[in-house]
Amino acid sequence: MDATLTRWINAGAGLHPLLDKAMTGASQIGVPLIVLAVVLQWWAKNDRYHVRHAALSSGLAFLLGLAINQFILLFVHRMRPYDAGVTHLLIAPSADWSFPSDLATATTAIVSAFAMQALPRRAAALFVVAFLVCWSRIYIGTHYLTDVVGGAMTGVVGASVTRLVYRENSWLDNFVTRIF
């Protein structure tokens, strides 16, 4: 079923030049764009210190999610869908394993961190970009659907652990969020 859904999402790849460019662009600049959006939150006017805490939490969740992925990659060596003949690849091939998707982890960790800080409008805006990045990874042929779902799950785990460990209004949080 995973291969079937992945093939269905990737079916238009190479047939629609504008859509191909849009999806390739989303895949390439989506994470830097979402990171820039988080960095710009540092200068938010409303609820400044809470938003700064959310921004810091999202950065920590991002890093923790990617660390979890590196641990998973020690044990899971899943072939890329284009190597298995499932998808048509629109970008240069990757040298690492397919599961889990690092970009799905990164974007979902950021969205989850903002959602867990009860910032729904910011989380919704970030979610739109994150969803586009996740979808584009399948569309351009570099990941299976379950690679993206697995990456999203590690992003949520990273955000959840960060929420438990990095507490708002702790001495460290107060010190860092009051810089600048």
Secondary structure as GFF3:
##gff-version 3
##sequence-region A 1 180
A	DSSP	alpha_helix	2	10	.	.	.	ID=ss1
A	DSSP	alpha_helix	17	40	.	.	.	ID=ss2
A	DSSP	three_ten_helix	41	43	.	.	.	ID=ss3
A	DSSP	alpha_helix	48	73	.	.	.	ID=ss4
A	DSSP	alpha_helix	102	116	.	.	.	ID=ss5
A	DSSP	alpha_helix	120	139	.	.	.	ID=ss6
A	DSSP	alpha_helix	145	165	.	.	.	ID=ss7
A	DSSP	alpha_helix	171	177	.	.	.	ID=ss8
###
